[in-house]
């Protein structure tokens, strides 16, 4: 497919901005890039039809100048994607004319021919100027001041290779060097980078159609961005120099790549290094300290061996490796967002207490049954186990100091969130996770587990805030918010559509009281009578179609009115039963549960409250 690629330099881009006119002369189509200077460039034959490409264009069809409407123009070079998929004469050497100064990105992507020769005046080659080419030979005029051709002996043939004039930077390689024509063409598949090369330029082997292996010598100290991007037949990678500097996406989209040999002492991998390859197993060398964003995402990894020196796993690093079942994370200090997201067979991981931070959605959509969070962990960013439906238990370690927001959204089999003894920042209250103050009192609701048995959520007095997604998709039916509630983060109740009753005792409507439209339409909102007008006028609370005022007054709640809604009814019976069963605590109730005054809360109080209801 033809692509619109960026121009190879800021100077040329400035010229292209002025482009106004297209015209055809001979077999080629041109674009005017500067009318004042009479400059044009060659462009693709038919931008509206990617399959309509140039055929049998020979040297005679190129010219340094071209005339249109009686005006002579100077041809600067070849525009982006101009000869993508073009078919040049089978036995002709195509020479670009003297006067051409640049070739833009994708100009010869997929182009087929025997030979392409670059003129002495050509001084600018865009990073993907010759990427994806299928020429047997590439050549450069001997007088070119920027580039030259060298021969790279590989499989008994000298493979045409374009390098800088100094001869140490590899820029492009002929895509279809033939070994023989017995029973059809047989191409060079194993390329050897010459030892004079110290740098492989960005996109140097971009979309090379034939190489299955490329031998890289120890002399190479730098490999640029996407140098081997989309080399679909490449199967092996071996790097001998641990000090080599790797750009981003170096081997990304090499779908046949199954073997990687990285040298001992190599310290890091950049972004997308092996993204969307075919790797089934991986051993990273000792000495490596970090692996970059999406470095091994969307492979076929079944096993991963990480070195003891590894400290950082960056975001999305191993995401979507669906056959990975376990991983040893010993000595890793930090795992960034989505690192193992979509590893749908991942059932276990091990840590040795060095792990300090887990980013957002690190174990999203895995097969974990236990959270296995290690002591020593300091921070969870949120959505740690998002939609891990197999998760049945999780314990927040005693060392955790920060949980940004709900770590267990969509964990449909999780009944409670436990907190290890000794944690001074968080506590489990009524199966839910709360942040606590220095005295151990709940101050922020962090998470409500989705499989929690109690369908009534009575948030304790003293709690002032609810974290992002704290009650997301939880099938809670009744919610009671205390008078101290001040802030409800957006999406706190997203997907909690089973709610039929919300009681909010705060005199000032909490900020961002956002519920789903189904709740606004069907549920009843009960608020202090003296604050009824404020709730009705609020941007969000006012969306409730059914709002009732209740007289809370300044006096303690009436005997039996445990939820503080002004009436004694079956909801209060449910609350006292939950208190006896230890599903909730006394400080979650608006009233005193010792209704008969005998000093304990038991069956006698249940009978007393039922009598009150029957005699109303």
N, C-alpha and C positions, 0 to 999 in steps of 0.2 A: 504494500500500500504506500502511495506517495504521501509524504509528510511535509508540513510547512516547518522548516527548521530556521533557527535564528541565524543571522549573518555572522560571518567569521570575524568581524572586527567592528568596533564602534564607528570607525570612519566609513566603512561600506554601508553600515546600517543607516548612517546619516544621509547617504546618497539615496538609499531606497525609499526614504520617507517622501521624497519628491516624485516618486514614480506615479505617472498619470496615464501613460499610453502603452498599449500593446499592439504589435504588428507582426506580420509574418513576411519573411524574405527567404526565398528558396524553400528549403525543407525545414527551416528553424523558426521558432517563435521567439520574439524579443520583448523586453520590457524597458521602457525609457526610465532610467533612474535619475537623470539630471538633464533636463531639456536645455538649460543654459550652456552647459558644457558639451552637449550632444553625446551623452554617455548612455549605453544600453547594456543589458546582460541577457544571456540565453535563459529562457524559462521552459517549464514543461509544456508538452504539446497541447494537452487538453485538460485543464484543471477540473473540469466538470465530469471527466470520465477517467478514473485512475487506470483503466485497462487500455486506454488509447495512448500508446507510447511510441516513441521514435523507433523506426526500423531502418536498418542499413544506412545509417549516417556514417559517412566516410570523411577523410581529411579534407577532401575538396568541398565539403558542405560547410566548413568553418571558414570564417574570415575575420580579420582584425577590424575591418570596417564594414558597414552595411548601410544601404540607402533605402529610405522610405519617404514617399511624397516629395522627392527631389532633395531631401536633406540627408547628408552623410553623417552617420553616427560612428563613434568608436566603441567597440565591444570590449568591456572590461573583464568579462569572464562568464562563469557558469553559475546560475542562480540555484536556490535550494530545490532539491528533488528534480532538477531539470531532466536528467537522463535516468531516473529511477525505472528499473525494469527494461531499459532500452536494449535492443539487440543490434550490435554493431557487426559489420561484415566479418564472416568467419575467418578469412585469411588476410585481412587488411590491418595494417598498423595505423591507428588513428593518432594524428599529431595535432594537438591544440596549437593554434597559431601564435607567433610572437606578438606581443602586445597584451595578451591575456594576463591579468595580474592576480586573479583569485578564483577559487572554486569553493562554493558554499556547501553547507551541510546536506548530506543525502543526495548530492548531485549525481552520483553513480551507484546508488544503493540498488543492488540486484542487477546492474547492467552487465551484459554478457558480450565478450569479444575476445580477440586474440591479444591485442596490445593497445596500451594507452601511453602516449608520450607527452610529458609536460614541458612547456617552453621555458626559455631562460628568463623571461620577464615575470614568471609566476612567483610571487613572493608571499602569498597568503593562501594557506590551506586550512579550511575550517576543520574542527576536530573530527567530524564525520564526513569530510569531503569525499574520501575514497572508501568509506566504510560500507561493507556489504557487497563490494564489487566482485564480479566473476570473470575478471580478465586473467589470461594466462601469464601476461607479462606487464610490468609497469616500468617506465623509463623516465629519465629526466635529462634535459639538455645539459651538456657538460659545463656550460657557462652560467647555469643558474646559481645565484649567490646564496640561496637559502637552503636548497635541497639537493640531494643526489640519490642515485640508485646504488645499492650494494647487492651482492649475491649472498644468500644465506643457504649454505649446503644442507639439504635435508632429503633423506631417502634417495641419495644419489643424484639429486637435481639441485640446481641453483635457483632458489625461489626469489623472485624480484621483490626487493624490500626498499621502501622509501625512508630515508633517514635525513636528519639535519646535515648541514654542510660539514660540521665537525665530525659527524659519523658516530655520535654516541647516543642519539635519541631516535628510537624506532617510531615512525609515524604511521606507516601503512604497509600492507602486504598484499601481493597479488592473490586473488581469491581462488584461482582455478589452475594452478600449475599442474601440468599433466606428466605422469611418469611414462605411460605408454598408451597406445590406442588399441591394444589387443582386445577384441570382443567389446569394443566401446572404450571410452576414455577412463583411465585410472588416474586418480588425482593424488597429489602429495597430501598425506593426512597427518604426518608427524613432523612438526616444524621445530627447528633448533635456532634459538635466538643467538646471534653472533656474540662472542665474548667482548667485543668492542662496545657493546651497548650497555650503558649505565642507567638509561631511563626508557621506559615504554610509555609512549604518549597516551593521553586519554583517547579512548575509542580506537586504539591502534588496530585491534583485531575485531572490531565491532561486526557482529553478524557474519563472521567468516564461515563460509558454507561447508568446508571440508575438514578442517583440522580436528583430530580426535585427541591429540596431545601437543603441548607446546613446552619444550624444554627451556627453562629459564636459568641462566648461569648465575653464579654468585656475584658477578660483577654488577648485576642490576640492583640498584639501590632505591629506585622509585618506579611505581606503576600507577598511572593516572586513572582518573574516574572512568568507570565502564570500559576499561581497556579490552575486556573479553566479553562484553555484554552480548547476550543472545547468540553465543557460539553453540548452536544446537547439537553439534556432534562431539563436542569436547567432553571427554570422559575422565581425565585425570589432571590433577594440579599438584605440582611439587615445587616448593620454594626452598632453596638452600641457604639464603642469606637472612638471618633473623633480624637484621637492621633495616630490611626493605620497608620503604614507606608506601603504604597502600592507600589509594584513593577510595572513593565511595563506589559501590556497585560494580566492583572490578569483574566478578564472575557472575553477576546477577543474570538470571534467566537462561543459564546453561543447563537445559533440562536433562541432558544425558550425563551430567557430571556426577559420578558416584564415588570418586576417591580423591581425598585431599590429604596432602602430607605437608604440614607446616613445621618449620624448624624450631628446635628447642631454643628458648630465650626470646622468642618473638613476644612483644608485650601487649599488642592490641590489634583488634580488627575494626575497620571503619564501618560505616552504614551500608546496609544491603550487600555486604561482601559476597555472600553465597545465597542470596534471596532467590527463591523459586528455582532451585536446582534439583538434582535427583539423589541427594545424599541419603544413605540408609544408616550409616554409622559415622560417628565423629569422635576423634580424640584430639583435644586441644593440648598443645605442648606446655610443659612446665616453663614458668616464666611469664606466661600470658596473664595480664592483670585485668583486662576489660575486653568485652566483645560489644560491638556497636549495634545501633538501631537496626532491627530486622535482619541482622547478619545471617541467620540461618532460618528465617521464616519460610514457611510453605515448602519444606523439603519432605522427604519420606523417612525421617530419622526414627529408628527403633531404639538405638542406644546412643548415649552421650557420656563421654568420659571427660570430666572437667579437671583441670590441674589444681593443685593445692594453693597455687599462687593467685587464682582468680578472685577478684574482689568485687567487680561490677558486671552485672548482666543488664544491658541497656534495654530500652523499651522494645517490645515486639520481637525480641531476639530469636526466640524459638517458637513463635506462634504458629498454629496450624500445622504442627507435625502430629498427625492424627494417630500414628502407631507408637508413639513414645509412651512407655508404661511407667518408668521410674527415672529419677535423676538424683545424683548426689551433689548437694549444694554446700558441702563442708567448706568453711573458710570464706564463702561469699558474704560480703558485708551489705550489699545493696542490690535489690532487684527492681528495675524500673517497670513502668506501666506495660501491661498486656504481654509480659515476657513469655508466658506459657499459655496464653489464651488460645482456645481451640485445640489444645492437645487432649483430644476427647478420650484417649485411652490411659491418660496419666493417673495412676492409682496411688502413687506414693512418692515422697521425696524425703531426703534426710538432711539434717543440719546439725552442726556441732556447737551452736551457741555464738557464732560470730555474726550471724545475720542481724542487722540493725533496722533495716527499713524495707518494707514491701510496698511497691507502688500500686496504682489503680489497676484493678482487674487482672492481676498477675496470674491467678489460677482460674480465670473465667472459663466456663464450659469445659471443665476437666472431669475425670472420673473419681476424684477424691471422695472418700467416705469420712475421713477425719481431717480436721484442719491442720493438725500436726505443727502448730506454731511453736517455735522454740523459745525457751528462756533466753534472755539476752536481747530479744526483739524490742525495739523502742517505738517504732511507728508503723501504723497501717494507714495507707492513704484512703482506702475506701473501695467498695465493690470487689474486695479481694477474691471472693469465691463466686462472683456473679454467675447466676444460672447454673451452678454446679448442683444439679438435682439429686445427685447421689450422696451429698454431704449430710451426715446424720449427727455429727458432733463437732464442736469447736470450743476450745478453751483459750481465753485471752491470757497470755503469760503474765506473771507478776511484774515483769520489767517494762511492760508497755506503758508509755506515757502519753502517746498521741494516737487518736483514731479520728481521722478527718471526717469520715461519714460512714454510713452503713456498709459493713464488709460482707454481708450475707444476703444481698438482694437476690431473689429468684431461687433461693435454696429451699425448694418445696418440701424436703424431707427433714428439715432441721427444726426440732421442737423447742430448743432453748440455747442460750449463749452463756456458757460458763466462764467464770473469771477465777484465775488461780489465786490461792491464798497469798496475802501479802501485797497484792496490787493496791496502791494508794490513789489511783487515778480513775479506776472503773469498778463497777459492781454489777452483779446480776440482781435485778428486782423483778419479781413476777415473770421469770423466764426471759426478760428483756435486758438489754445492755444499756447502762446509764453511766455517764461521766459523773464523778462525785467531787465534792469539795474536800478541804482539809479535815473536816469533821466527819467525813464519810457519808454526807447527805447527797442524794441525787440532785444534779443541777441541769443536766442536759440528757435528753433521750437520744441515744445513738442508733439503736437498732431493735426492731421487733421481729423475732424469727417467724418465718412463714407458716410453719407447722405447729405453732403454739396452740395448746389446747384451749386456753381461755379466750373467748371471743370478745370479752370486754377489756378494753384498754383504759385503765384508770391511772393516769400519770400522777405521781406523788406531788403534794404541795411542796414548794421550794424549787421545783424544776422551772427554769425560765426559758429554755430553748429546745428545739427539736432539730436534729441534724438532717442534712440532705438525704432524701430517700429512706428516712428512718422507718416508715410504715409502708413503703412501696410494695404493692401487690399482696399485702397481708390481708387475709379474709376476716379481719376484725369487724364486728357488727356495731359495737357501741364504743364511743370514745368520750372520756371525761378529762378535761384539761383544767388544771388548778388555777386559782386566782393569781398565782405568780407568773403564769406563762406570758412571755413577751414576744418571742420570735419563733416563727415556724418557717423553716427554709423551704424555698420553692421545691416542688416535687416530693415533699415529705410524704404526702398521702397519694401520690400518683399510682393509679391502678388498684387502690383500695376501694373497690366499687361496692362491697357488701355492706358498707356503713349505712345504718338506718337512723342512728341517733348520735348527735354530737352535743355534749354539754361543755361549755366553756365558761368558767367562773371568773375570768379576768374582767375587770371593769373597763379597761382599755383594750379594744380588740387587738390581739397579737398581730404583728406585722406578717404579711404574706400568708393569710389563712386560705391557701389554695387547695381545693378538692376537685375531683373529676366532675364533669357535667352530670353524670348519673347520680352522684351524691347530692349535688345542689338541687336536683329536680325531685328526688324521692325522700331524702333524709330530713329529719327534724333537727333544727338547731335550737338549743336552750341556752339562754344567756341571762346574766343578772338583769332584773327588771329595770333598774335605774340606768343600764347601759344599752337598753334595747334600741334606742334611736341611733346610737353610734354604730352598732353592728349592722343595722338596716342600711345605713349610709355608706358603709365601708365598701371599697372597690371589690373586694373578694368575698367577705362574709355576707355582704348584701345580696349575693347571688343565690343564697338558699331560698327556696320557694316557701319553706315552712319555718318561721322563726317565732319562738315563744320566749316570753320573759318570765323569769322565776324570781321570787322574793327571797334573796339570800340574807338580807339584813346584816346586822353586825353581831347578832346573837348566835350561839352554837346551833347547829342544825337540830330540828325536832327529833326526838327519839325514834330511831328506826330509819330516818332519812339518811342513809349512808352515802349516797352519791350527791347529796346536796341539791336535788332538783325541786325541792319543795313538796314532794309527795312521798308517801310510803307505799311501795308497790313491789311487784315481783322482781324488779331489777335490784332492789335492796336485798331481797332474799338471796339472789344469786351472788351478790357481793359478800354477804356474811358466810355463805357456804365456801366461797373461794378463800376467805380469810381463815376459816377453820382448817381447810385442806392445805393451807400454807401456799396457795397460789398467788396471794397478794399479802401485803403487810398492812398493819393498822394505819400507818401514816399515808396510805393511799386513799383513805376514806375521808369524806367530808364530815361525817358524824361519828359518834361513839358507838361501837358495836356491842358494848356491854349494856344491852337494853334493859335487862331485868335487875341490874345493879348488884349482882352477886360476886363481882370481881373477876370473872372469867367470861370468855366468849365460847359458848357451846350450844348444844341442842336446845337448851332452855331459851336462849336468845332467839333461835330460829322460831320456836313455838310462839314466843312473845310477839315477834314481828308479824307472824301469820295472823295472830289474834287481832292485832291492830288493823291489818288489812280487812279482815272479815267484819270488824265492827265499825268501819268507816261509813 
